[in-house]
Amino acid sequence: MASAQVKTAVLFAGLFAEGVTEVVEPAPTRDHTEIALEQMGAEIGRHAHTIRLEGRPRLQGLKVFVPGDISSAAFFLAAGLLVPEELGGAGASFREAAVVAEEIGRSVAPVPYLGSAVLATVALLSIEQAGGADDEAVVSELLADLAAGTTTAALVIPFASMPGVRVEPTVRIGPGAQGDDEGIYRLSGSVTGVADALPADVLIILGDGVPGALYCVRAAETGVDRTPLVSLDMTRQLCDVTLDEAAGRRIAAGLHAEQAVAAALQAGAAMLAAEQLGIAERALEVTLAYVKQRYQFARPVGSFQALKHRLADWWVAVNQARAASRYAAACLADGDPDVAVAVAMAKAVCSDTAVLAGQEMIQLHGGIGFTWEHPAHLYLKRAKSSSIGLGTADRHRAALASLVALPPATA
């Protein structure tokens, strides 16, 4: 760690130990758009619908995405950020999408932003921009519906899928049944551990065949079954998707389909890193506020040297993660050839930082941090699940080493 970083971190921790409530840093250049997007993301989390599930004590008080409530309305305002203006979207870049992702991470909002507004949308945009759609009208109409907020979609691949690694299709494709419209295929098979598919209206399925292809299936179709999974993080619930002769329409095939999935995974990893940054930032803010007001032995617990050092290391980690995440979003927005390196670095750094933040948040809150009455557990669970989603930190580090041609480790 650079000496300047160490000095800044120690100064930061010391100031808070003395009761200073604010550290003034050079303000980054921000425009009205970024501020508005931050407010939009914060609104999504602030009004996330809360329900109590009777007889399910592990899930009581869980915030969930409920179409029609305030959080859903706020989500739909952000759903079309990446969709071009001519299709009713905002025509924004990944920089703007990352701002909203950060705010969703800060509030651990249980909305399908990653699955619908990023993964599914980017896959459709890749097909549309490459001119590889089997039916351009279907793709354009679906993008317009996503931008309008009348539809949510999910790219049906395992949440643990890694960018740069081919996703093997597990769904078989058969001919349409008697009486089906022209262009209809019948899909059978299952995909496990899919994120954001439960609230989706449309499923984008990767089907087996020569060549492989992407198919659009309405979630309400006969033969579509989605089984919720009880996972560590219930703010982004996973499910298994099973198809039994479900009707679907092919939207892209061959190289165009592969490129669409690859583009979605790469963009998704970058936006998930931005979300992890938001988790780490908010966890640090909440914990700093707590250690300044929690007294032990007639002094704030944040004034003890052991905690000051942990907070300083945490602060440095968050700032490093912010740099990596913002760079990845900028590379995606600009079409930089360094994008694969930037995304791998961001996902690796932000995964580790978010998990560190979740662990430290619980430990530095003491007894209250271990209870379900405090939201600390939500941050740790979201951080842990996100660290596995779209490639673990170790897999991204291995990919990064390959991308920059590092020699293999020697015994």
Helices and strands as residue ranges (DSSP letters): H 3-17, H 32-46, G 57-59, H 70-79, G 85-87, H 94-106, I 113-120, H 121-130, H 136-148, E 153-156, E 171-175, E 184-195, E 202-207, E 213-218, E 224-228, E 238-253, H 255-293, E 295-296, E 299-300, G 301-303, H 305-334, H 339-364, G 366-370, H 376-388, H 393-403
